[in-house]
Amino acid sequence: MVEFIKITPSVYAHVMGETRGNVAFINLRTSIAFIDSGIYPTVAKEARKVAEETTGLKTKYLIITHYHSDHILGNQVFEDCKIISSKDTYNLIKKDAEERFSEDNIKKYIKENPELRDKWKGLRIVLPNETFEEKYILKEGEKTLEIVQVGGHTKGSSYVYFKEEEVVIVSDLLFSETFPYAGDETSDIQQWIKALQIIKKLQPNIVVPGHGPITSVKEIDTYIHYFEEFAEKIEKYVKEDKPLEDINIEKDLPSFPYHVDETRIKMMVEHVYHTIKGKMDK
């Protein structure tokens, strides 16, 4: 059974990894709002069942924070709901549905990864059916959720703020105690820093990340500091015309307080280097 931690009177989160990307739901008193659907439809189905049995309510909303597969491949379980995302996220999911997750490619992935056969059985990409630009207010009775697009991790990345209980669900804008994935083609580290600063100003009591354990603003500070130092170093190397291949990930970059994923940091260096260089060349 998918286990959820009750973190406030109304907010529950699954951060144990069964859904890959963290998943949360909010009891709105008359219905449920899910935030992200994880990577496996079978697990998403179980998560929805647990939420509805826990609260005695039906799920009415699914909020999608960004387009990455570990947060959207369970969408088909919520096809009867209002599925909300930023317009940019909608466009990116649509593109992935036509290319990376076309019917033929899904069959190919399953053939190459037999362990996905049961979890991806009948997998379909379901698009959001309600989109917004910049901000969306979801009001149900006395409870209000603010869904705000800030970009950074991806072009469409958004957070969900539940002011009444001082909780912000930031998804992959924060990888708690984990090295972040910053290699997406639409990722922008400088915008990511701004996004985290915006979230910090909300002064939430609880922060639900996209990966890793539930945390606080202190963890946001850790990532702001790391990203600022990282961007500053890469910008310096670009200005000095230092070739990308000459950047030593052990000696030329700021230290990170947790385990560093070698594949991710190499992707991050390459992407941030080209992004900053591209901005300077304009």
C-alpha beads as a LAMMPS data file, in Angstrom:
LAMMPS data file: protein, C-alpha beads

282 atoms
281 bonds

1 atom types
1 bond types

-500.0 500.0 xlo xhi
-500.0 500.0 ylo yhi
-500.0 500.0 zlo zhi

Masses

1 110.0

Atoms # bond

1 1 1 0.000 0.000 0.000
2 1 1 1.248 3.500 -0.849
3 1 1 1.979 5.260 2.427
4 1 1 1.301 8.959 2.956
5 1 1 2.659 11.086 5.798
6 1 1 0.149 13.516 7.305
7 1 1 2.174 16.719 7.599
8 1 1 -0.595 19.187 8.523
9 1 1 -4.313 18.754 9.271
10 1 1 -5.072 18.798 5.519
11 1 1 -1.846 17.943 3.668
12 1 1 -0.438 14.462 3.048
13 1 1 2.731 13.540 1.170
14 1 1 4.342 10.383 -0.168
15 1 1 8.132 10.760 -0.123
16 1 1 9.229 7.114 0.077
17 1 1 9.996 6.719 -3.624
18 1 1 7.281 4.325 -4.798
19 1 1 5.994 7.021 -7.146
20 1 1 9.578 8.113 -8.042
21 1 1 8.744 11.814 -7.915
22 1 1 7.081 12.797 -4.637
23 1 1 3.280 12.986 -4.675
24 1 1 1.005 14.924 -2.307
25 1 1 -2.688 15.453 -1.756
26 1 1 -4.729 18.075 0.082
27 1 1 -8.046 17.530 1.844
28 1 1 -10.206 20.455 0.712
29 1 1 -13.087 19.322 2.990
30 1 1 -15.414 18.633 0.058
31 1 1 -12.899 17.035 -2.321
32 1 1 -9.234 16.135 -2.803
33 1 1 -6.538 17.909 -4.812
34 1 1 -3.564 15.748 -5.835
35 1 1 -0.227 17.305 -6.697
36 1 1 1.565 15.275 -9.382
37 1 1 0.823 11.660 -10.271
38 1 1 4.192 9.883 -10.239
39 1 1 5.709 7.629 -12.885
40 1 1 3.564 4.472 -12.625
41 1 1 -0.198 4.398 -13.371
42 1 1 -0.590 1.298 -11.184
43 1 1 0.948 3.070 -8.182
44 1 1 -1.023 6.261 -8.911
45 1 1 -4.232 4.212 -8.834
46 1 1 -3.295 2.841 -5.434
47 1 1 -2.313 6.314 -4.173
48 1 1 -5.685 7.734 -5.204
49 1 1 -7.485 4.856 -3.495
50 1 1 -5.544 5.422 -0.257
51 1 1 -6.277 9.167 -0.327
52 1 1 -9.988 8.656 -0.891
53 1 1 -10.258 5.965 1.780
54 1 1 -8.311 8.137 4.241
55 1 1 -10.507 11.199 3.767
56 1 1 -13.814 9.718 2.650
57 1 1 -13.739 12.195 -0.243
58 1 1 -13.448 11.992 -4.021
59 1 1 -10.518 13.408 -5.963
60 1 1 -11.587 16.436 -7.984
61 1 1 -8.278 18.021 -9.005
62 1 1 -4.823 16.981 -10.169
63 1 1 -2.223 19.740 -10.236
64 1 1 0.817 19.083 -12.429
65 1 1 3.931 21.012 -11.400
66 1 1 6.058 20.294 -14.481
67 1 1 6.306 17.922 -17.432
68 1 1 8.888 15.327 -16.343
69 1 1 7.764 11.716 -16.647
70 1 1 8.201 10.858 -12.956
71 1 1 5.498 13.415 -12.160
72 1 1 2.955 12.876 -14.966
73 1 1 2.801 9.249 -16.114
74 1 1 0.055 8.476 -13.599
75 1 1 -2.240 11.132 -15.100
76 1 1 -4.555 8.596 -16.729
77 1 1 -5.767 7.576 -13.257
78 1 1 -7.137 11.120 -12.858
79 1 1 -8.739 11.460 -16.279
80 1 1 -12.117 12.184 -14.657
81 1 1 -10.634 15.139 -12.739
82 1 1 -9.757 18.714 -13.566
83 1 1 -6.052 18.410 -14.463
84 1 1 -4.345 21.772 -14.029
85 1 1 -0.926 22.941 -15.234
86 1 1 0.828 25.986 -16.612
87 1 1 0.410 26.458 -20.356
88 1 1 4.140 25.875 -20.848
89 1 1 3.937 22.567 -18.985
90 1 1 0.962 21.534 -21.127
91 1 1 2.958 22.248 -24.301
92 1 1 5.971 20.288 -23.043
93 1 1 3.841 17.268 -22.058
94 1 1 2.152 17.394 -25.465
95 1 1 5.525 17.403 -27.206
96 1 1 6.717 14.437 -25.125
97 1 1 3.468 12.572 -25.854
98 1 1 4.069 12.956 -29.581
99 1 1 7.776 12.132 -29.481
100 1 1 9.441 10.509 -26.466
101 1 1 6.285 8.771 -25.228
102 1 1 4.660 7.924 -28.521
103 1 1 2.882 4.563 -28.566
104 1 1 5.794 2.949 -30.423
105 1 1 8.368 4.352 -28.013
106 1 1 6.417 3.173 -24.960
107 1 1 6.422 -0.357 -26.427
108 1 1 10.151 -0.032 -27.053
109 1 1 10.854 1.116 -23.463
110 1 1 8.869 -1.815 -22.062
111 1 1 10.679 -4.282 -24.326
112 1 1 14.053 -2.902 -23.200
113 1 1 12.956 -2.730 -19.537
114 1 1 10.751 -5.790 -18.807
115 1 1 10.328 -4.679 -15.178
116 1 1 8.081 -1.876 -16.502
117 1 1 5.630 -4.277 -18.169
118 1 1 3.186 -4.480 -15.260
119 1 1 3.651 -0.931 -13.960
120 1 1 3.243 0.615 -17.426
121 1 1 0.481 -1.706 -18.606
122 1 1 -1.929 0.335 -20.723
123 1 1 0.136 3.510 -20.262
124 1 1 -1.290 6.566 -22.012
125 1 1 -0.154 10.161 -21.782
126 1 1 -3.061 12.258 -20.515
127 1 1 -2.737 16.004 -20.987
128 1 1 -3.908 18.695 -18.565
129 1 1 -7.410 19.938 -19.410
130 1 1 -7.069 23.334 -17.741
131 1 1 -4.075 25.624 -18.181
132 1 1 -2.937 28.965 -16.833
133 1 1 -0.273 31.598 -17.314
134 1 1 1.607 32.915 -14.286
135 1 1 -0.932 32.090 -11.530
136 1 1 -4.032 29.969 -10.878
137 1 1 -6.214 30.265 -7.785
138 1 1 -8.037 27.086 -6.774
139 1 1 -10.723 27.886 -4.213
140 1 1 -12.891 25.203 -2.646
141 1 1 -15.059 26.411 0.226
142 1 1 -12.819 28.091 2.790
143 1 1 -9.605 26.626 1.380
144 1 1 -7.464 28.313 -1.260
145 1 1 -4.485 26.974 -3.199
146 1 1 -2.197 29.266 -5.169
147 1 1 -0.503 27.608 -8.138
148 1 1 2.311 29.835 -9.385
149 1 1 4.571 29.339 -12.401
150 1 1 8.148 30.389 -11.695
151 1 1 10.240 28.351 -14.156
152 1 1 13.815 27.393 -13.329
153 1 1 13.910 23.602 -13.155
154 1 1 11.849 23.564 -16.363
155 1 1 10.187 26.360 -18.296
156 1 1 6.763 25.486 -16.910
157 1 1 7.744 24.661 -13.317
158 1 1 5.178 25.751 -10.726
159 1 1 4.707 25.510 -6.975
160 1 1 1.515 25.042 -4.935
161 1 1 1.085 27.264 -1.879
162 1 1 -1.459 26.473 0.829
163 1 1 -1.257 29.592 2.966
164 1 1 -3.792 28.506 5.599
165 1 1 -1.494 25.717 6.770
166 1 1 1.833 27.338 5.811
167 1 1 2.797 24.597 3.373
168 1 1 4.390 24.980 -0.039
169 1 1 4.701 22.042 -2.426
170 1 1 7.598 22.914 -4.706
171 1 1 8.145 19.650 -6.590
172 1 1 11.491 19.540 -8.431
173 1 1 12.332 23.153 -7.683
174 1 1 13.897 21.463 -4.659
175 1 1 15.658 18.096 -4.389
176 1 1 15.848 17.710 -0.611
177 1 1 19.179 16.216 0.533
178 1 1 19.722 15.083 -3.057
179 1 1 21.775 16.419 -5.952
180 1 1 19.391 18.222 -8.336
181 1 1 18.674 17.410 -11.944
182 1 1 19.501 20.575 -13.880
183 1 1 20.082 19.140 -17.333
184 1 1 16.661 19.740 -18.842
185 1 1 16.810 21.666 -22.119
186 1 1 14.399 24.284 -20.711
187 1 1 16.184 24.593 -17.354
188 1 1 17.670 27.981 -16.386
189 1 1 19.774 28.133 -13.215
190 1 1 19.487 31.907 -12.886
191 1 1 15.694 31.714 -13.098
192 1 1 15.805 28.776 -10.679
193 1 1 17.561 30.967 -8.106
194 1 1 14.851 33.622 -8.524
195 1 1 12.153 30.945 -8.159
196 1 1 13.612 29.717 -4.866
197 1 1 13.911 33.283 -3.595
198 1 1 10.215 33.846 -4.388
199 1 1 9.276 30.691 -2.480
200 1 1 11.472 31.665 0.466
201 1 1 9.617 34.981 0.789
202 1 1 6.395 33.049 1.437
203 1 1 7.968 32.009 4.768
204 1 1 6.336 28.564 4.769
205 1 1 6.602 26.353 7.798
206 1 1 6.828 23.171 5.698
207 1 1 8.333 22.567 2.253
208 1 1 7.440 19.458 0.254
209 1 1 10.163 18.787 -2.357
210 1 1 9.949 16.817 -5.591
211 1 1 12.496 14.298 -4.320
212 1 1 13.793 13.547 -0.860
213 1 1 12.337 14.130 2.610
214 1 1 9.947 16.869 3.712
215 1 1 11.953 19.896 4.724
216 1 1 11.990 23.628 5.506
217 1 1 13.151 27.016 4.231
218 1 1 16.623 26.199 5.553
219 1 1 17.016 23.648 2.747
220 1 1 15.909 26.257 0.207
221 1 1 18.701 28.517 1.507
222 1 1 21.192 25.687 0.986
223 1 1 20.215 25.353 -2.670
224 1 1 20.078 29.098 -3.340
225 1 1 23.628 29.395 -2.007
226 1 1 24.863 26.422 -4.046
227 1 1 23.192 27.562 -7.276
228 1 1 24.486 31.124 -6.863
229 1 1 28.061 29.915 -6.374
230 1 1 27.726 27.407 -9.212
231 1 1 26.364 29.990 -11.671
232 1 1 29.001 32.518 -10.614
233 1 1 31.823 30.030 -11.239
234 1 1 30.492 28.945 -14.638
235 1 1 29.930 32.562 -15.695
236 1 1 33.542 33.325 -14.737
237 1 1 34.823 30.417 -16.855
238 1 1 32.696 31.494 -19.826
239 1 1 34.045 35.061 -19.594
240 1 1 37.589 33.673 -19.432
241 1 1 36.889 31.508 -22.504
242 1 1 37.735 28.420 -20.496
243 1 1 36.702 25.389 -22.579
244 1 1 33.877 23.316 -21.149
245 1 1 35.994 20.159 -21.226
246 1 1 38.640 21.849 -19.029
247 1 1 36.267 22.384 -16.107
248 1 1 37.175 19.925 -13.350
249 1 1 34.045 18.935 -11.432
250 1 1 36.075 18.164 -8.298
251 1 1 38.310 21.246 -8.208
252 1 1 36.555 24.004 -10.161
253 1 1 33.055 23.927 -8.653
254 1 1 31.565 24.798 -5.243
255 1 1 31.158 22.036 -2.688
256 1 1 27.747 20.427 -2.274
257 1 1 26.598 19.351 1.229
258 1 1 25.263 15.946 0.138
259 1 1 26.323 13.125 -2.156
260 1 1 27.101 14.392 -5.668
261 1 1 25.646 12.406 -8.545
262 1 1 28.468 12.376 -11.111
263 1 1 26.180 11.993 -14.126
264 1 1 23.915 14.817 -13.000
265 1 1 26.707 17.253 -12.199
266 1 1 28.306 16.685 -15.612
267 1 1 24.958 17.370 -17.283
268 1 1 24.487 20.438 -15.091
269 1 1 27.909 21.867 -15.940
270 1 1 27.331 21.388 -19.663
271 1 1 23.815 22.826 -19.656
272 1 1 24.592 25.826 -17.428
273 1 1 27.751 26.577 -19.430
274 1 1 25.854 26.641 -22.736
275 1 1 22.902 28.555 -21.243
276 1 1 25.094 31.310 -19.792
277 1 1 27.253 31.453 -22.922
278 1 1 24.130 31.706 -25.071
279 1 1 22.874 34.668 -23.043
280 1 1 26.251 36.406 -23.276
281 1 1 26.486 35.878 -27.028
282 1 1 23.144 37.602 -27.679

Bonds

1 1 1 2
2 1 2 3
3 1 3 4
4 1 4 5
5 1 5 6
6 1 6 7
7 1 7 8
8 1 8 9
9 1 9 10
10 1 10 11
11 1 11 12
12 1 12 13
13 1 13 14
14 1 14 15
15 1 15 16
16 1 16 17
17 1 17 18
18 1 18 19
19 1 19 20
20 1 20 21
21 1 21 22
22 1 22 23
23 1 23 24
24 1 24 25
25 1 25 26
26 1 26 27
27 1 27 28
28 1 28 29
29 1 29 30
30 1 30 31
31 1 31 32
32 1 32 33
33 1 33 34
34 1 34 35
35 1 35 36
36 1 36 37
37 1 37 38
38 1 38 39
39 1 39 40
40 1 40 41
41 1 41 42
42 1 42 43
43 1 43 44
44 1 44 45
45 1 45 46
46 1 46 47
47 1 47 48
48 1 48 49
49 1 49 50
50 1 50 51
51 1 51 52
52 1 52 53
53 1 53 54
54 1 54 55
55 1 55 56
56 1 56 57
57 1 57 58
58 1 58 59
59 1 59 60
60 1 60 61
61 1 61 62
62 1 62 63
63 1 63 64
64 1 64 65
65 1 65 66
66 1 66 67
67 1 67 68
68 1 68 69
69 1 69 70
70 1 70 71
71 1 71 72
72 1 72 73
73 1 73 74
74 1 74 75
75 1 75 76
76 1 76 77
77 1 77 78
78 1 78 79
79 1 79 80
80 1 80 81
81 1 81 82
82 1 82 83
83 1 83 84
84 1 84 85
85 1 85 86
86 1 86 87
87 1 87 88
88 1 88 89
89 1 89 90
90 1 90 91
91 1 91 92
92 1 92 93
93 1 93 94
94 1 94 95
95 1 95 96
96 1 96 97
97 1 97 98
98 1 98 99
99 1 99 100
100 1 100 101
101 1 101 102
102 1 102 103
103 1 103 104
104 1 104 105
105 1 105 106
106 1 106 107
107 1 107 108
108 1 108 109
109 1 109 110
110 1 110 111
111 1 111 112
112 1 112 113
113 1 113 114
114 1 114 115
115 1 115 116
116 1 116 117
117 1 117 118
118 1 118 119
119 1 119 120
120 1 120 121
121 1 121 122
122 1 122 123
123 1 123 124
124 1 124 125
125 1 125 126
126 1 126 127
127 1 127 128
128 1 128 129
129 1 129 130
130 1 130 131
131 1 131 132
132 1 132 133
133 1 133 134
134 1 134 135
135 1 135 136
136 1 136 137
137 1 137 138
138 1 138 139
139 1 139 140
140 1 140 141
141 1 141 142
142 1 142 143
143 1 143 144
144 1 144 145
145 1 145 146
146 1 146 147
147 1 147 148
148 1 148 149
149 1 149 150
150 1 150 151
151 1 151 152
152 1 152 153
153 1 153 154
154 1 154 155
155 1 155 156
156 1 156 157
157 1 157 158
158 1 158 159
159 1 159 160
160 1 160 161
161 1 161 162
162 1 162 163
163 1 163 164
164 1 164 165
165 1 165 166
166 1 166 167
167 1 167 168
168 1 168 169
169 1 169 170
170 1 170 171
171 1 171 172
172 1 172 173
173 1 173 174
174 1 174 175
175 1 175 176
176 1 176 177
177 1 177 178
178 1 178 179
179 1 179 180
180 1 180 181
181 1 181 182
182 1 182 183
183 1 183 184
184 1 184 185
185 1 185 186
186 1 186 187
187 1 187 188
188 1 188 189
189 1 189 190
190 1 190 191
191 1 191 192
192 1 192 193
193 1 193 194
194 1 194 195
195 1 195 196
196 1 196 197
197 1 197 198
198 1 198 199
199 1 199 200
200 1 200 201
201 1 201 202
202 1 202 203
203 1 203 204
204 1 204 205
205 1 205 206
206 1 206 207
207 1 207 208
208 1 208 209
209 1 209 210
210 1 210 211
211 1 211 212
212 1 212 213
213 1 213 214
214 1 214 215
215 1 215 216
216 1 216 217
217 1 217 218
218 1 218 219
219 1 219 220
220 1 220 221
221 1 221 222
222 1 222 223
223 1 223 224
224 1 224 225
225 1 225 226
226 1 226 227
227 1 227 228
228 1 228 229
229 1 229 230
230 1 230 231
231 1 231 232
232 1 232 233
233 1 233 234
234 1 234 235
235 1 235 236
236 1 236 237
237 1 237 238
238 1 238 239
239 1 239 240
240 1 240 241
241 1 241 242
242 1 242 243
243 1 243 244
244 1 244 245
245 1 245 246
246 1 246 247
247 1 247 248
248 1 248 249
249 1 249 250
250 1 250 251
251 1 251 252
252 1 252 253
253 1 253 254
254 1 254 255
255 1 255 256
256 1 256 257
257 1 257 258
258 1 258 259
259 1 259 260
260 1 260 261
261 1 261 262
262 1 262 263
263 1 263 264
264 1 264 265
265 1 265 266
266 1 266 267
267 1 267 268
268 1 268 269
269 1 269 270
270 1 270 271
271 1 271 272
272 1 272 273
273 1 273 274
274 1 274 275
275 1 275 276
276 1 276 277
277 1 277 278
278 1 278 279
279 1 279 280
280 1 280 281
281 1 281 282
